[in-house]
């Protein structure tokens, strides 16, 4: 999937982050979401690599990357999987590769790491593309009855251990397939090789636990840190592209760009007619939008 890319593993304090890098030009960091790995970018990477030096990591706890073993007694606030800590991973990774300033695109959970990186390290990011998300705090504040059913995985994965771990681990193939069916409009456009990579990680109890920790942090410390930034009037300083899927949010959904304008000074948007996995379901249009924005 990534011909010409090289692989590496970076030791970043308590985390070990696997990544691929390739292409030429200004640096562009691409962060995947749940329940995926860096393979999510494989359809758009060839086009982007012609213009940019790409860095594609697995977030800590996902794929081949590792963070601390989840431990409620040692880390009751789930700080080890907070987006602030994950963003710091990316800063150290990029600087270690020689990239002190870089462009950034993040899908799903990777988008949450991305906007936290923009807020905590504004001097690092030249442009940021948020793919099919709104900020974590905003999502929780909109959790009415309808949204709770549509996005039940947010509270489910945040339930204290070991409930979601045991339930997912009892039949990871069923749970993973269920997520894809719920979130993809064009399920057949997901490459079977990539899907196998995503599923493989959910046969590892560590990954199941770590990804639950990601959502527990989202329900607690991430939400509180978002609230602190909003109360302080802190905004993302760089230009932001909101690339979103009409098929995932539904025909009556309003543009998420309206929400992002409360968090960033300069916001543009592109909407695609597909499901949540935008760079896999509509790779040509997604790559075009990203190239236009970052160029």
RAJO-V226626 format. One record per helix or strand of 2 or more residues. SS is the DSSP state (H for helix, E for strand). FROM is the first residue (numbers start at 1). TO is the last residue. If there is no record, write none. Layout:
ss:SS from:FROM to:TO
ss:SS from:FROM to:TO
//
This chain:
ss:E from:6 to:12
ss:E from:15 to:23
ss:E from:26 to:31
ss:H from:38 to:49
ss:E from:52 to:57
ss:H from:79 to:81
ss:H from:83 to:96
ss:E from:102 to:107
ss:H from:109 to:120
ss:E from:125 to:131
ss:H from:136 to:141
ss:H from:145 to:150
ss:H from:152 to:158
ss:H from:163 to:170
ss:H from:172 to:183
ss:H from:187 to:189
ss:H from:192 to:201
ss:H from:205 to:219
ss:H from:221 to:232
ss:E from:239 to:245
ss:H from:246 to:249
ss:H from:257 to:260
ss:E from:267 to:272
ss:H from:278 to:281
ss:H from:283 to:294
//
